[in-house]
Amino acid sequence: MANLSQILALLILFTPSLCCPEYQKQALLEFKSSLIKTTRSPSLDSPVDELESWNSTSDCCNWNRVICSTRFHSRTVIALHLDSLVSMQSMEPIAVTSTILTPLFRIRSLMLLDMKGNQIQGELPGDGFANLSKLVYLDLTNNHFNGSIPSQLFLLRYLRYLDISGSSFHGILSGEVGSLQNLRVLKLEENFIGGNIPKEIGNMTKLQQLCLRSNKFFGEIPSSFSYLKGLEELDLRDNSLSMNIPIFIGNLSNITILALSNNRLTGKIPSSIENLTKLETLQLENNQLGGEIPSWLFTIKGMKHLFLGGNHLTWNSNAKIEPKCMLSELSMNSCGLAGEIPNWISKQKTLEVLDLSENELEGMFPQWLVEMEVGSIFLSDNSLTGSLPPRMFNSQSLSALSLSQNNFFGELPNNIGNATSLIVLMLAENNFLGKVPQSISNIHSLLLLDLSSNRFFGNLPDFSSNDVLSFIDFSSNEFSGEIPTNFSQEVILLALGKNKFTGRLPGNLTKMSKLEHLDIHDNKITGELPEFISQISNLHILNLRNTTLQGSIPNGIFKLSRLQILDLSNNHLVGNISPKFGNFAGMIEISNEFSSLPDIVTISIELHYLIVIWKKSKRSLSTHNLHLYSLLDLSMNKLFGEIPASLGRLKDLKLLNISHNILSGKVPISLGDLESLESLDLSHNKLSGLIPQSLAKLQELSILDVSNNELTGKIPIGGQMDTMNDPNSFANNSGLCGMQIQVPCAEELSPTESPKDESKETLFLWKGVGIGYSFGFFIAVGILYHIGYFVPEPLPNHRNQQIR
């Protein structure tokens, strides 16, 4: 026993202290120091709180967020959980560059590195990651990395988990990715990676999750995917993939999630999918798929989430559907469903989301659907009728209800306020009437409320106690009284146009500090446009069309630097057009800062609440494409003086309308600098001189009207000007000439010719000018033909579904 005691004593004496190596401790302390320096800000939570245990006097294996190996002979750092150290709540820009990772590359024993959610910018240091050859798990999600994915990542042969989603990587995905043959999870979603999906991914036969969603991949789904027998999740949504869904998909027997929505896939739904007995989620919506919706989809027992809408699929009303599945979500918008809402849906007792919008459904709201207490119901754009069943609003499950564009009628039930879980309520374009029940203001969870285009009247309820209501559309009704301001400070969109509101613009509008869209068009507002409008500093859209405003345009409006859509047309405004109009930063460079609607359950709501009218065509703008548009409309007022040359600075302006005023002087040459302009209307003024040749530079211009002025000389040629051949657009001027109106100019006539003797050959040449130029900006929403200028319209409901 004595000898054993001596041996143990010697072992203790000569066994090294089991601490992390000093060089690894110093590397971590260097990382901490760099992080603190980079993120030091009075408005920012310091990462020191999370790394408080990191100090030079303690063993780094005992530090927070650090894990070391537990081998007998040594302890080295093998895992760093450094996610979300940098706060996302700061109002100040944070520049955490990728060089902050440099010290970590000295810790070659690392097997796990989690750096997600730290706002790190710059290119990913490939050489540094090459040092971490033992990495098994790497998560860099939700940062701001850019550049291409470094090839060194594909040499990490032990890697099983790789997630670099939510950054700005671009370029193509190298075929070298196929070298990661131990990889189980590959997530590259929400980047800008393009090109074909490399066929070498088929070499990664141990892959269980492949997520390439929201990139720029195109081409077909590689046939090599047929080797991925262990694949459980395949998410290729939101790309530009084309061709048919490959038949071999049905051989990937372990698939539980197949998400292919928002691509350009064609052909029929392959019958082989019926073999996927483990399938729980199938997302095929918003492609170009055709053919009949197969009834066997409802016999896959494990199916829970089925999304088929937005294709060219057809529904066989005579098919006998006896579901063997129990769905949680069903989306069949725009699938040709006709008649009453299918009764087989009543057997889906676990249904949480039902989207049957944009079909041809008729009849009343079924009682069985009321009793099911579905959480989200989307039935917009059908022909449903009747009044709303009061019992529906006693549900505590109802979170979203969209019934817009139907034929519902009657008053809203008085108990509507009992639906206290409602987040979205969209009832636009029906035949509802009467007063809006006061109880609706009791729904404190309400985020979006759209009652537009009905026959509601009276005063609005008081919504000031609702702290989350952000998107409000009461336009196109018969509401009366003063302009309401009894809303919370959280309002982002307020649409009150086309009602019977009266009085001056209320000063309380300035309390809505987050307001981005204010639309009060077609009401009877008295007085002048007030200076306090400048205090609504977040405004991107201001529409006061046809509101009988008087006086001059106040200087305060030019402080609204974010304005990109301004309509003051059809009022009684007087004075000059200030040169300060050229200072609107939102029209010089369109912002992407519009607040968007959050995903509700698994449905992304899209509002189509703004109609831009271009002469004879209407174009709908939605919450998803407003960042593409900018316009300025001052038409039909009493503005005088010259057109300021500063308007030429508004590089992103797409529509400029200053017609029907008393403007004089020359057309500024600088208008030729409006490189994004599609529509220019200067008609019905007193403009004189030449039409500047600089307008030929406007390659996006598709509509030009300079009629009813005092313009003279040759109409410019070249570019889009050669396509402006509607004589009405140049009518009633002092002496215009040019091929567009088939009136030759004096310098084009020979000495023996007069304008009356113009040659037939010349006329033929003028008439034969080709219109081979780009039509310009296109918005893929419905185009309606109408005459007018810019009118906000009600909010039809359009959505894109997403899996959770």
ABEGO torsion letter per residue (X at the ends): XAAAAAAAAAAAAABBBBBBBAAAAAAAAAAAAAAAAAABBAABBBAAAAAAABBAABBAAABBGBBBBABAABBBBABBBABGABBAABABBBBBBAAAAAAAAABAABABBBABGAGBBEBBBAAAAAABAABABBBABGBABBEBBBAAAAABAABABBBABGBABBEBBBAAAAABAABABBBABGBABBEBBBAAAAABAABABBBABGBABBEBBBAAAAABAABABBBABGBABBEBBBAAAAABAABABBBABGBABBEBBBAAAAABAABABBBABGBABBEBBBAAAAABAABABBBABGBABBBBAABBBBBABBBABBBABGAGBBEBBBAAAAABAABABBBABGBABBEBBBAAAAAAGBABBBABGBABBEBBBAAAAABAABABBBABGBABBEBBBAAAAABAABABBBABGBABBEBBBAAAAABAABABBBABGBABBEBBBBAAABAABABBBABGBABBEBBBABBBAABABBBABGBABBEBBBAAAAABAABABBBABGBBBBEBBBAAAAABAABABBBABGAGBBEBBBAAAAABAABABBBABGBABBEBBBAAAAABAAAABBBAABBBBBBBEABBBBBBABBBBBGABBBBBBAAAAAABBBBBABGBABBEBBBAAAAABAABABBBABGBABBEBBBAAAAABAABABBBABGBABBEBBBAAAAABAABABBBABGBABBEBBBBEEAAAABABAAAABGBAGBBEAAAGBBBAAABBAABBAAABBAAAAAAAAABBBABBAEBBBBBBBBBBBEABBBBBBBBBBBBBBX
